[in-house]
Amino acid sequence: MTNLDVQQPLDDFIEHLWIELGLSQNTMAAYKRDLNQFNHYLIHQKIALLDVQELDVSAYLVHLYDKNIGARSVARKLSCLRKFYSYLLLEKQINHDPCANIDSPKQAKPLPKTLSEKDVEALLEAPNVDDDIELRDKAMLELLYACGLRVTELVSLQLEQINLRQGVIRVTGKGNKERLVPMGEEAAEWLAQYIKYARPNLIAAGHNVVFASKRGQQMTRQTFWHRIKYYAVQAGIRSDLSPHTLRHAFATHLVNHGADLRVVQTLLGHSDLSTTQIYTHIAKERLQSIHAEHHPRA
């Protein structure tokens, strides 16, 4: 069968998408476009649509990359070809699937949202420390940024996990793995002030949770998320913030200032260094931005 005779298999496949899978008209139109584009490529290569081999599909993917088509779009087109040839195999129109052993292209992970050091300073200065609740929030924000904690690690922190004399906290992270994280003088000082002056007014003696809600209970993640939103408005920060943003800022600013990636991995509690490596990309973007802004030949 030549490429001039393949319209029927294509039409049958599109009809299959509609009848068997109930896909929308827009989705079917996208499949049709991708298949026609592939067939057009094959015509130029003098390859019949039903005679395609694995190497032909691989060459097509390379062709797409050469045209600067992004990984997400290439993955979508490959998904279309997989469905098409799987259908043909099921219908016994071909005797092997040329897409069976081809891996989907790896898509770049989106860089996490972070804050500039100036924005972090503004956020940390936003709470009114004369108020018990806001002194609590000040200590939480300082600790979150100083230690790069996950929000669950922060709100579940117990008194016995804190060593103010040594300036460290013992964090229980994912998989019940423990790590020791230094607080730094600033965070340790605000935490000490909160524990001494505000905490006794928020929670009854005998409770071990560090950060208490207005009701004298352990704070929820959602409550702290809303508190960060509140202080972002006070600080004039327009970007969308969450507790995780400060964790990302902690890691990004460490890398920007030359911290070893293995150290950052340990502080964050990442089991795999590849998870931490995302921050090298953020640091690289920052360096490129600075170079473009200040270098005379940028």
Secondary structure, 3 states (H helix, E strand, C coil): CCHHHCHHHHHHHHHHHHHCCCCCHHHHHHHHHHHHHHHHHHHHHCCCHHHCCHHHHHHHHHHHHHCCCCHHHHHHHHHHHHHHHHHHHHCCCCCCCCCCCCCCCCCCCCCCCCCCHHHHHHHHHCCCCCCHHHHHHHHHHHHHHHHCCCHHHHHCCEHHHEECCCCEEEEECHHHCEEEEECCHHHHHHHHHHHHHHHHHHCCCCCCECCECCCCCECCHHHHHHHHHHHHHHHCCCCCCCHHHHHHHHHHHHHHCCCCHHHHHHHHCCCCHHHHCHHHHHHHHHHHHHHHHHCCCC
